[in-house]
């Protein structure tokens, strides 16, 4: 699940800059970099902020 979340996040960020995504989401760029690098697991509030900022669902759907 964590791997899938990270894949979804990387895909959603795409070619945008880390700083612009972080600013749009209301998280720090260092937090976003740490999540993308797999150094930290984001809490639910951070996941929600990223989803709102990116306009996509990042949480993996169970199939």
PDB file of N, CA, C and O in Angstrom:
ATOM      1  N   UNK A   1       0.826  -1.191   0.000  1.00  0.00           N
ATOM      2  CA  UNK A   1       0.000   0.000   0.000  1.00  0.00           C
ATOM      3  C   UNK A   1       0.872   1.258   0.000  1.00  0.00           C
ATOM      4  O   UNK A   1       0.576   2.218  -0.711  1.00  0.00           O
ATOM      5  N   UNK A   2       1.936   1.254   0.788  1.00  0.00           N
ATOM      6  CA  UNK A   2       2.819   2.419   0.839  1.00  0.00           C
ATOM      7  C   UNK A   2       3.482   2.651  -0.514  1.00  0.00           C
ATOM      8  O   UNK A   2       3.612   3.789  -0.966  1.00  0.00           O
ATOM      9  N   UNK A   3       3.894   1.569  -1.151  1.00  0.00           N
ATOM     10  CA  UNK A   3       4.537   1.688  -2.461  1.00  0.00           C
ATOM     11  C   UNK A   3       3.562   2.267  -3.482  1.00  0.00           C
ATOM     12  O   UNK A   3       3.925   3.116  -4.296  1.00  0.00           O
ATOM     13  N   UNK A   4       2.325   1.794  -3.423  1.00  0.00           N
ATOM     14  CA  UNK A   4       1.300   2.274  -4.360  1.00  0.00           C
ATOM     15  C   UNK A   4       0.993   3.758  -4.130  1.00  0.00           C
ATOM     16  O   UNK A   4       0.830   4.519  -5.084  1.00  0.00           O
ATOM     17  N   UNK A   5       0.917   4.163  -2.854  1.00  0.00           N
ATOM     18  CA  UNK A   5       0.693   5.573  -2.531  1.00  0.00           C
ATOM     19  C   UNK A   5       1.817   6.424  -3.124  1.00  0.00           C
ATOM     20  O   UNK A   5       1.554   7.448  -3.755  1.00  0.00           O
ATOM     21  N   UNK A   6       3.065   6.003  -2.924  1.00  0.00           N
ATOM     22  CA  UNK A   6       4.209   6.760  -3.435  1.00  0.00           C
ATOM     23  C   UNK A   6       4.172   6.846  -4.961  1.00  0.00           C
ATOM     24  O   UNK A   6       4.496   7.890  -5.528  1.00  0.00           O
ATOM     25  N   UNK A   7       3.778   5.760  -5.629  1.00  0.00           N
ATOM     26  CA  UNK A   7       3.655   5.781  -7.089  1.00  0.00           C
ATOM     27  C   UNK A   7       2.587   6.776  -7.526  1.00  0.00           C
ATOM     28  O   UNK A   7       2.789   7.546  -8.465  1.00  0.00           O
ATOM     29  N   UNK A   8       1.457   6.754  -6.839  1.00  0.00           N
ATOM     30  CA  UNK A   8       0.373   7.685  -7.165  1.00  0.00           C
ATOM     31  C   UNK A   8       0.823   9.127  -6.966  1.00  0.00           C
ATOM     32  O   UNK A   8       0.505  10.001  -7.773  1.00  0.00           O
ATOM     33  N   UNK A   9       1.563   9.372  -5.889  1.00  0.00           N
ATOM     34  CA  UNK A   9       2.046  10.722  -5.606  1.00  0.00           C
ATOM     35  C   UNK A   9       3.029  11.178  -6.679  1.00  0.00           C
ATOM     36  O   UNK A   9       2.918  12.292  -7.190  1.00  0.00           O
ATOM     37  N   UNK A  10       3.982  10.330  -7.020  1.00  0.00           N
ATOM     38  CA  UNK A  10       4.954  10.689  -8.066  1.00  0.00           C
ATOM     39  C   UNK A  10       4.251  10.996  -9.390  1.00  0.00           C
ATOM     40  O   UNK A  10       4.588  11.962 -10.075  1.00  0.00           O
ATOM     41  N   UNK A  11       3.283  10.173  -9.733  1.00  0.00           N
ATOM     42  CA  UNK A  11       2.541  10.380 -10.981  1.00  0.00           C
ATOM     43  C   UNK A  11       1.767  11.696 -10.937  1.00  0.00           C
ATOM     44  O   UNK A  11       1.732  12.424 -11.929  1.00  0.00           O
ATOM     45  N   UNK A  12       1.150  12.005  -9.803  1.00  0.00           N
ATOM     46  CA  UNK A  12       0.362  13.234  -9.678  1.00  0.00           C
ATOM     47  C   UNK A  12       1.250  14.475  -9.721  1.00  0.00           C
ATOM     48  O   UNK A  12       0.862  15.497 -10.287  1.00  0.00           O
ATOM     49  N   UNK A  13       2.429  14.391  -9.132  1.00  0.00           N
ATOM     50  CA  UNK A  13       3.361  15.525  -9.155  1.00  0.00           C
ATOM     51  C   UNK A  13       3.828  15.752 -10.593  1.00  0.00           C
ATOM     52  O   UNK A  13       3.916  16.892 -11.048  1.00  0.00           O
ATOM     53  N   UNK A  14       4.120  14.679 -11.295  1.00  0.00           N
ATOM     54  CA  UNK A  14       4.516  14.777 -12.701  1.00  0.00           C
ATOM     55  C   UNK A  14       5.694  15.705 -12.908  1.00  0.00           C
ATOM     56  O   UNK A  14       6.725  15.569 -12.249  1.00  0.00           O
ATOM     57  N   UNK A  15       5.543  16.637 -13.814  1.00  0.00           N
ATOM     58  CA  UNK A  15       6.641  17.554 -14.152  1.00  0.00           C
ATOM     59  C   UNK A  15       6.595  18.854 -13.355  1.00  0.00           C
ATOM     60  O   UNK A  15       7.413  19.748 -13.567  1.00  0.00           O
ATOM     61  N   UNK A  16       5.639  18.952 -12.444  1.00  0.00           N
ATOM     62  CA  UNK A  16       5.553  20.165 -11.623  1.00  0.00           C
ATOM     63  C   UNK A  16       6.715  20.225 -10.640  1.00  0.00           C
ATOM     64  O   UNK A  16       7.283  19.198 -10.268  1.00  0.00           O
ATOM     65  N   UNK A  17       7.055  21.424 -10.231  1.00  0.00           N
ATOM     66  CA  UNK A  17       8.133  21.554  -9.256  1.00  0.00           C
ATOM     67  C   UNK A  17       7.637  21.139  -7.874  1.00  0.00           C
ATOM     68  O   UNK A  17       6.461  21.294  -7.543  1.00  0.00           O
ATOM     69  N   UNK A  18       8.552  20.616  -7.085  1.00  0.00           N
ATOM     70  CA  UNK A  18       8.224  20.201  -5.717  1.00  0.00           C
ATOM     71  C   UNK A  18       7.705  21.392  -4.927  1.00  0.00           C
ATOM     72  O   UNK A  18       6.729  21.274  -4.186  1.00  0.00           O
ATOM     73  N   UNK A  19       8.350  22.526  -5.082  1.00  0.00           N
ATOM     74  CA  UNK A  19       7.927  23.717  -4.329  1.00  0.00           C
ATOM     75  C   UNK A  19       6.521  24.167  -4.711  1.00  0.00           C
ATOM     76  O   UNK A  19       5.750  24.569  -3.839  1.00  0.00           O
ATOM     77  N   UNK A  20       6.171  24.110  -5.991  1.00  0.00           N
ATOM     78  CA  UNK A  20       4.831  24.548  -6.394  1.00  0.00           C
ATOM     79  C   UNK A  20       3.761  23.592  -5.880  1.00  0.00           C
ATOM     80  O   UNK A  20       2.689  24.030  -5.462  1.00  0.00           O
ATOM     81  N   UNK A  21       4.040  22.299  -5.906  1.00  0.00           N
ATOM     82  CA  UNK A  21       3.088  21.318  -5.375  1.00  0.00           C
ATOM     83  C   UNK A  21       2.947  21.492  -3.869  1.00  0.00           C
ATOM     84  O   UNK A  21       1.837  21.460  -3.336  1.00  0.00           O
ATOM     85  N   UNK A  22       4.062  21.676  -3.188  1.00  0.00           N
ATOM     86  CA  UNK A  22       4.025  21.865  -1.739  1.00  0.00           C
ATOM     87  C   UNK A  22       3.223  23.114  -1.378  1.00  0.00           C
ATOM     88  O   UNK A  22       2.402  23.083  -0.461  1.00  0.00           O
ATOM     89  N   UNK A  23       3.457  24.199  -2.090  1.00  0.00           N
ATOM     90  CA  UNK A  23       2.737  25.442  -1.817  1.00  0.00           C
ATOM     91  C   UNK A  23       1.240  25.281  -2.069  1.00  0.00           C
ATOM     92  O   UNK A  23       0.426  25.732  -1.263  1.00  0.00           O
ATOM     93  N   UNK A  24       0.875  24.649  -3.170  1.00  0.00           N
ATOM     94  CA  UNK A  24      -0.537  24.442  -3.498  1.00  0.00           C
ATOM     95  C   UNK A  24      -1.223  23.530  -2.488  1.00  0.00           C
ATOM     96  O   UNK A  24      -2.430  23.628  -2.266  1.00  0.00           O
ATOM     97  N   UNK A  25      -0.440  22.642  -1.878  1.00  0.00           N
ATOM     98  CA  UNK A  25      -0.992  21.663  -0.941  1.00  0.00           C
ATOM     99  C   UNK A  25      -0.960  22.126   0.509  1.00  0.00           C
ATOM    100  O   UNK A  25      -1.663  21.574   1.355  1.00  0.00           O
ATOM    101  N   UNK A  26      -0.157  23.124   0.793  1.00  0.00           N
ATOM    102  CA  UNK A  26      -0.049  23.587   2.173  1.00  0.00           C
ATOM    103  C   UNK A  26       0.864  22.729   3.032  1.00  0.00           C
ATOM    104  O   UNK A  26       0.702  22.661   4.250  1.00  0.00           O
ATOM    105  N   UNK A  27       1.829  22.073   2.389  1.00  0.00           N
ATOM    106  CA  UNK A  27       2.843  21.321   3.127  1.00  0.00           C
ATOM    107  C   UNK A  27       4.201  21.909   2.764  1.00  0.00           C
ATOM    108  O   UNK A  27       4.328  22.618   1.765  1.00  0.00           O
ATOM    109  N   UNK A  28       5.202  21.619   3.562  1.00  0.00           N
ATOM    110  CA  UNK A  28       6.533  22.131   3.239  1.00  0.00           C
ATOM    111  C   UNK A  28       7.148  21.281   2.127  1.00  0.00           C
ATOM    112  O   UNK A  28       6.814  20.108   1.959  1.00  0.00           O
ATOM    113  N   UNK A  29       8.044  21.897   1.383  1.00  0.00           N
ATOM    114  CA  UNK A  29       8.702  21.141   0.315  1.00  0.00           C
ATOM    115  C   UNK A  29       9.565  20.025   0.889  1.00  0.00           C
ATOM    116  O   UNK A  29       9.734  18.984   0.255  1.00  0.00           O
ATOM    117  N   UNK A  30      10.112  20.232   2.081  1.00  0.00           N
ATOM    118  CA  UNK A  30      10.924  19.179   2.702  1.00  0.00           C
ATOM    119  C   UNK A  30      10.061  17.977   3.083  1.00  0.00           C
ATOM    120  O   UNK A  30      10.500  16.832   2.973  1.00  0.00           O
ATOM    121  N   UNK A  31       8.839  18.240   3.529  1.00  0.00           N
ATOM    122  CA  UNK A  31       7.922  17.133   3.829  1.00  0.00           C
ATOM    123  C   UNK A  31       7.619  16.357   2.562  1.00  0.00           C
ATOM    124  O   UNK A  31       7.673  15.128   2.555  1.00  0.00           O
ATOM    125  N   UNK A  32       7.302  17.066   1.496  1.00  0.00           N
ATOM    126  CA  UNK A  32       6.981  16.411   0.229  1.00  0.00           C
ATOM    127  C   UNK A  32       8.168  15.597  -0.274  1.00  0.00           C
ATOM    128  O   UNK A  32       7.993  14.463  -0.720  1.00  0.00           O
ATOM    129  N   UNK A  33       9.357  16.153  -0.210  1.00  0.00           N
ATOM    130  CA  UNK A  33      10.551  15.418  -0.633  1.00  0.00           C
ATOM    131  C   UNK A  33      10.764  14.165   0.209  1.00  0.00           C
ATOM    132  O   UNK A  33      11.116  13.110  -0.320  1.00  0.00           O
ATOM    133  N   UNK A  34      10.550  14.279   1.515  1.00  0.00           N
ATOM    134  CA  UNK A  34      10.727  13.130   2.411  1.00  0.00           C
ATOM    135  C   UNK A  34       9.729  12.022   2.114  1.00  0.00           C
ATOM    136  O   UNK A  34      10.073  10.840   2.153  1.00  0.00           O
ATOM    137  N   UNK A  35       8.494  12.405   1.817  1.00  0.00           N
ATOM    138  CA  UNK A  35       7.468  11.414   1.469  1.00  0.00           C
ATOM    139  C   UNK A  35       7.830  10.741   0.146  1.00  0.00           C
ATOM    140  O   UNK A  35       7.762   9.517   0.033  1.00  0.00           O
ATOM    141  N   UNK A  36       8.211  11.526  -0.844  1.00  0.00           N
ATOM    142  CA  UNK A  36       8.577  10.965  -2.146  1.00  0.00           C
ATOM    143  C   UNK A  36       9.787  10.038  -2.054  1.00  0.00           C
ATOM    144  O   UNK A  36       9.882   9.060  -2.795  1.00  0.00           O
ATOM    145  N   UNK A  37      10.704  10.346  -1.148  1.00  0.00           N
ATOM    146  CA  UNK A  37      11.907   9.523  -0.974  1.00  0.00           C
ATOM    147  C   UNK A  37      11.646   8.288  -0.115  1.00  0.00           C
ATOM    148  O   UNK A  37      12.512   7.423   0.013  1.00  0.00           O
ATOM    149  N   UNK A  38      10.459   8.208   0.470  1.00  0.00           N
ATOM    150  CA  UNK A  38      10.139   7.075   1.332  1.00  0.00           C
ATOM    151  C   UNK A  38      10.767   7.158   2.705  1.00  0.00           C
ATOM    152  O   UNK A  38      10.854   6.153   3.410  1.00  0.00           O
ATOM    153  N   UNK A  39      11.206   8.347   3.095  1.00  0.00           N
ATOM    154  CA  UNK A  39      11.843   8.537   4.399  1.00  0.00           C
ATOM    155  C   UNK A  39      10.832   8.675   5.522  1.00  0.00           C
ATOM    156  O   UNK A  39      11.125   8.362   6.676  1.00  0.00           O
ATOM    157  N   UNK A  40       9.637   9.147   5.178  1.00  0.00           N
ATOM    158  CA  UNK A  40       8.573   9.305   6.172  1.00  0.00           C
ATOM    159  C   UNK A  40       7.263   8.837   5.563  1.00  0.00           C
ATOM    160  O   UNK A  40       7.089   8.844   4.344  1.00  0.00           O
ATOM    161  N   UNK A  41       6.347   8.431   6.426  1.00  0.00           N
ATOM    162  CA  UNK A  41       4.994   8.090   6.005  1.00  0.00           C
ATOM    163  C   UNK A  41       4.106   9.247   6.431  1.00  0.00           C
ATOM    164  O   UNK A  41       4.091   9.591   7.613  1.00  0.00           O
ATOM    165  N   UNK A  42       3.364   9.862   5.513  1.00  0.00           N
ATOM    166  CA  UNK A  42       2.559  11.030   5.870  1.00  0.00           C
ATOM    167  C   UNK A  42       1.364  10.651   6.744  1.00  0.00           C
ATOM    168  O   UNK A  42       0.800   9.564   6.615  1.00  0.00           O
ATOM    169  N   UNK A  43       0.993  11.568   7.632  1.00  0.00           N
ATOM    170  CA  UNK A  43      -0.217  11.344   8.423  1.00  0.00           C
ATOM    171  C   UNK A  43      -1.433  11.656   7.546  1.00  0.00           C
ATOM    172  O   UNK A  43      -1.297  12.158   6.430  1.00  0.00           O
ATOM    173  N   UNK A  44      -2.611  11.353   8.066  1.00  0.00           N
ATOM    174  CA  UNK A  44      -3.832  11.532   7.269  1.00  0.00           C
ATOM    175  C   UNK A  44      -4.054  12.979   6.858  1.00  0.00           C
ATOM    176  O   UNK A  44      -4.543  13.242   5.759  1.00  0.00           O
ATOM    177  N   UNK A  45      -3.703  13.915   7.724  1.00  0.00           N
ATOM    178  CA  UNK A  45      -3.867  15.332   7.389  1.00  0.00           C
ATOM    179  C   UNK A  45      -2.997  15.711   6.190  1.00  0.00           C
ATOM    180  O   UNK A  45      -3.443  16.428   5.294  1.00  0.00           O
ATOM    181  N   UNK A  46      -1.768  15.230   6.180  1.00  0.00           N
ATOM    182  CA  UNK A  46      -0.860  15.529   5.070  1.00  0.00           C
ATOM    183  C   UNK A  46      -1.349  14.886   3.778  1.00  0.00           C
ATOM    184  O   UNK A  46      -1.288  15.503   2.714  1.00  0.00           O
ATOM    185  N   UNK A  47      -1.831  13.652   3.865  1.00  0.00           N
ATOM    186  CA  UNK A  47      -2.382  12.988   2.681  1.00  0.00           C
ATOM    187  C   UNK A  47      -3.553  13.795   2.133  1.00  0.00           C
ATOM    188  O   UNK A  47      -3.650  14.008   0.924  1.00  0.00           O
ATOM    189  N   UNK A  48      -4.440  14.243   3.013  1.00  0.00           N
ATOM    190  CA  UNK A  48      -5.601  15.033   2.583  1.00  0.00           C
ATOM    191  C   UNK A  48      -5.158  16.339   1.931  1.00  0.00           C
ATOM    192  O   UNK A  48      -5.722  16.741   0.913  1.00  0.00           O
ATOM    193  N   UNK A  49      -4.162  17.004   2.499  1.00  0.00           N
ATOM    194  CA  UNK A  49      -3.659  18.252   1.918  1.00  0.00           C
ATOM    195  C   UNK A  49      -3.081  18.011   0.525  1.00  0.00           C
ATOM    196  O   UNK A  49      -3.322  18.788  -0.399  1.00  0.00           O
ATOM    197  N   UNK A  50      -2.324  16.939   0.387  1.00  0.00           N
ATOM    198  CA  UNK A  50      -1.737  16.625  -0.914  1.00  0.00           C
ATOM    199  C   UNK A  50      -2.819  16.302  -1.940  1.00  0.00           C
ATOM    200  O   UNK A  50      -2.739  16.736  -3.089  1.00  0.00           O
ATOM    201  N   UNK A  51      -3.823  15.546  -1.526  1.00  0.00           N
ATOM    202  CA  UNK A  51      -4.916  15.224  -2.447  1.00  0.00           C
ATOM    203  C   UNK A  51      -5.660  16.479  -2.883  1.00  0.00           C
ATOM    204  O   UNK A  51      -5.989  16.629  -4.060  1.00  0.00           O
ATOM    205  N   UNK A  52      -5.926  17.381  -1.943  1.00  0.00           N
ATOM    206  CA  UNK A  52      -6.611  18.634  -2.302  1.00  0.00           C
ATOM    207  C   UNK A  52      -5.738  19.484  -3.212  1.00  0.00           C
ATOM    208  O   UNK A  52      -6.215  20.014  -4.215  1.00  0.00           O
ATOM    209  N   UNK A  53      -4.469  19.615  -2.869  1.00  0.00           N
ATOM    210  CA  UNK A  53      -3.561  20.446  -3.655  1.00  0.00           C
ATOM    211  C   UNK A  53      -3.340  19.930  -5.066  1.00  0.00           C
ATOM    212  O   UNK A  53      -3.197  20.710  -6.008  1.00  0.00           O
ATOM    213  N   UNK A  54      -3.311  18.605  -5.206  1.00  0.00           N
ATOM    214  CA  UNK A  54      -3.083  18.003  -6.519  1.00  0.00           C
ATOM    215  C   UNK A  54      -4.378  17.731  -7.275  1.00  0.00           C
ATOM    216  O   UNK A  54      -4.365  17.515  -8.487  1.00  0.00           O
ATOM    217  N   UNK A  55      -5.488  17.743  -6.557  1.00  0.00           N
ATOM    218  CA  UNK A  55      -6.783  17.506  -7.190  1.00  0.00           C
ATOM    219  C   UNK A  55      -7.017  16.065  -7.607  1.00  0.00           C
ATOM    220  O   UNK A  55      -7.787  15.795  -8.529  1.00  0.00           O
ATOM    221  N   UNK A  56      -6.350  15.140  -6.927  1.00  0.00           N
ATOM    222  CA  UNK A  56      -6.502  13.714  -7.239  1.00  0.00           C
ATOM    223  C   UNK A  56      -6.536  12.903  -5.951  1.00  0.00           C
ATOM    224  O   UNK A  56      -6.104  13.365  -4.895  1.00  0.00           O
ATOM    225  N   UNK A  57      -7.053  11.695  -6.058  1.00  0.00           N
ATOM    226  CA  UNK A  57      -7.006  10.758  -4.945  1.00  0.00           C
ATOM    227  C   UNK A  57      -5.671  10.024  -5.001  1.00  0.00           C
ATOM    228  O   UNK A  57      -5.313   9.448  -6.028  1.00  0.00           O
ATOM    229  N   UNK A  58      -4.946  10.049  -3.902  1.00  0.00           N
ATOM    230  CA  UNK A  58      -3.646   9.384  -3.846  1.00  0.00           C
ATOM    231  C   UNK A  58      -3.721   8.040  -3.137  1.00  0.00           C
ATOM    232  O   UNK A  58      -2.887   7.162  -3.359  1.00  0.00           O
ATOM    233  N   UNK A  59      -4.725   7.886  -2.285  1.00  0.00           N
ATOM    234  CA  UNK A  59      -4.846   6.662  -1.503  1.00  0.00           C
ATOM    235  C   UNK A  59      -5.220   5.519  -2.435  1.00  0.00           C
ATOM    236  O   UNK A  59      -6.189   5.629  -3.187  1.00  0.00           O
ATOM    237  N   UNK A  60      -4.468   4.425  -2.399  1.00  0.00           N
ATOM    238  CA  UNK A  60      -4.753   3.302  -3.302  1.00  0.00           C
ATOM    239  C   UNK A  60      -6.133   2.700  -3.050  1.00  0.00           C
ATOM    240  O   UNK A  60      -6.554   2.516  -1.908  1.00  0.00           O
ATOM    241  N   UNK A  61      -6.806   2.407  -4.119  1.00  0.00           N
ATOM    242  CA  UNK A  61      -8.095   1.726  -4.025  1.00  0.00           C
ATOM    243  C   UNK A  61      -7.838   0.236  -3.919  1.00  0.00           C
ATOM    244  O   UNK A  61      -6.944  -0.301  -4.573  1.00  0.00           O
ATOM    245  N   UNK A  62      -8.622  -0.420  -3.097  1.00  0.00           N
ATOM    246  CA  UNK A  62      -8.487  -1.868  -2.929  1.00  0.00           C
ATOM    247  C   UNK A  62      -9.231  -2.554  -4.066  1.00  0.00           C
ATOM    248  O   UNK A  62     -10.435  -2.362  -4.235  1.00  0.00           O
ATOM    249  N   UNK A  63      -8.519  -3.346  -4.834  1.00  0.00           N
ATOM    250  CA  UNK A  63      -9.182  -4.000  -5.972  1.00  0.00           C
ATOM    251  C   UNK A  63      -9.125  -5.501  -5.867  1.00  0.00           C
ATOM    252  O   UNK A  63      -9.635  -6.201  -6.741  1.00  0.00           O
TER     253      UNK A  63
END
